């Protein structure tokens, strides 16, 4: 995926956005019609962690936080992902891959599934229904769908729209004129709750729209790992990132009081070539700095590449309300686990 154009995130649509608006309107209409299609109901609940816009919003940290809450309540969560960015032949994309982070690489699974698989069983396939049935057969009691709010294949028990509060929905237009995947009004009926990450007026505006649709809203903050911060403190750093919003990572480093001497942004899910890596090492050397990147980018690097990493975790402002959202209406974890084992 290319980096999102800057005009997407301006409050008022500019000339470029207006020129593309007819195409965006068509794209949004098609997506909205697709969202309205009925989905398959699986034997276990499906919790979707998606977003309203294209690009990074913090879905992966949110999905991981949900998995921790569900596991602590006695559930056996599993992740489903289509494995965006993986390199497999087209005729093999519907095969089901249970990700093993000790054996698999990002080219086979995608980068995000490697991170998810460290926390819970993770299944990658273009066939979400078959992958869901496989996860159920393997003992999962609840599925976490990584992305897929606009995908109607599976019927969702809960669908959480994750929003970066600093960027919100940008100029409010649909791809390619803006970042929305479908018109906002067409998406609200398929959203159970909103998760706002960080602070910002754009996010507050979206929260206001969500309240008008009587949707619960909870907030969270991405908190850097303290052990990793201690390792990075006192070291000059050269940062690089190929995520949806690289500037968020660079800002986190600076806000943590780390010495960042330079940075370079790449497109989301960027595959680092040998020339990219050589260039990064040259830039870091000229700055007298150590390379540092995100966990998602690290998943696409060879283990021998000398880059430090700063993991982050999502911490909810009101964890109790999030727990109620996830668990209310779901069968008790232990009981559901017993049923799945006897099935």
Secondary structure, DSSP 8 states (H G I E B T S, - for coil): -----GGGGSSS--HHHHHHHHHHHHHHHHHHHHHTS--B--SSEEEEEE-SBSS-SSHHHHHHHHHHHHHHTT--EEEEE--TT----GGGTTS-EE--TTT--HHHH-HHHHHHTTTSEEEE-S-HHHHHHHHHHTT-SEEEEES-TT--SB--SEEEEEEETTTTTTTS-BTTTSSBSS-HHHHHTT-SEEEEES--HHHHHHHHHHHHTT-EEEEEEEEE-HHHHHHHTTS-EEEEE-STTHHHHHHHHHHTT--EEEEEE--TT----HHHHHHHHHHHHHTT-EEEE-HHHHTTS-TTS-EEE--EEEEETTHHHHHHHHHTTS--HHHHHHHHHH-
